[in-house]
């Protein structure tokens, strides 16, 4: 059966695509977050400072809320994805990729971590950044055409 209105599919895609982009990015981020958290458990919670443990717990809580809201199509999920995604990408990068800089650091360069830890941290950074980008894309697409387009 064919659709006699060729514009109908375009309208449907415009409405649903932003939510789908967010859900895919949220799923990717959820998997990366689980992998990175599992790596921390594998290394032992005593391998990090209490500050790193506390900031990780806070950022994980924010990430889980953002992921859930993306899947429930919460009205402001795109905005939360932008904030949580970019903030967590920056935070994980600062904690793990910079040389030791404070008690909030679990520096991998020069540290005693294996390839699994590196992959877990970098994967979470990439996935969190992807969630932020997906939030930007979803927010732009949900606003529709502008006067400039």
Order of alpha helices (4+ residues) and beta strands (2+ residues): alpha-alpha-alpha-alpha
